[in-house]
Structures are given as structure tokens and as C-alpha cells.
């Protein structure tokens, strides 16, 4: 699998996982010139912007380590733009990270939801 395929698979796995956890998917791959939010979901009066980090190998560090302060800044800016341009949104919002680790054959070896990852 190439990098793009790994990322797309991780996003599909994360969206399925979130739905099983009671989240309602509102939108996927929301793009602005500043970047992209992988998944936007709702649950319990929260609008949640989800960054999905998928890894097959930890050769370049863990998925959690790949969410840099610069990436968090961009996610916040995109989330604020989304909130300003949409109506009928839950009163609160946060940014979560879903970590998906895969075996070399593309099977899930670990999935973890990190809530409120920007705090």
C-alpha cells in the first residue's frame, strides 16, 4: 500500500470506529486552502473535528508524535472557519485525534481516540 492508500484506509476505519462509539459523521475531508479536517462528527452537544493518523510502522515515530504544534494550529484555524461558515451546530467544539496502527497486511493492530487533543 502506498501512503495515500494507507491514509484513506485509516480514515475509513476511524469513521467506522467513531460511528460505533455513537458519533454521527457530519462530513469527511473538509478542505480549505489552509489544509483539511479528516472527519467532522457530532456527539453529546459537541462538534468534533477529527484528525486521523495512520501508521503501518513506527520507524518515523508514533502516530501521536506526528501531530505537531503547527498541525494543531492549522486544525484550529480550519475548525474556526468551518464554524463561521455553517449553521445549526452544537454549542461546543473540540479537536480529537484517532490513531490507527495497521499490520503490514492492512489489519488494525491498534485504534485509539484521543479526545480534546489540543489542550
Secondary structure, DSSP 8 states (H G I E B T S, - for coil): --HHHHHHHHHHHHHHHHHHTT-EEEEEEEEETTEEEEEEEEETTEEEEEEEEEES--TT--TGGG--HHHHHHHHHHHHHHHHH--S--SEEEEEEEEEEE-TTS-EEEEEEETTTT-
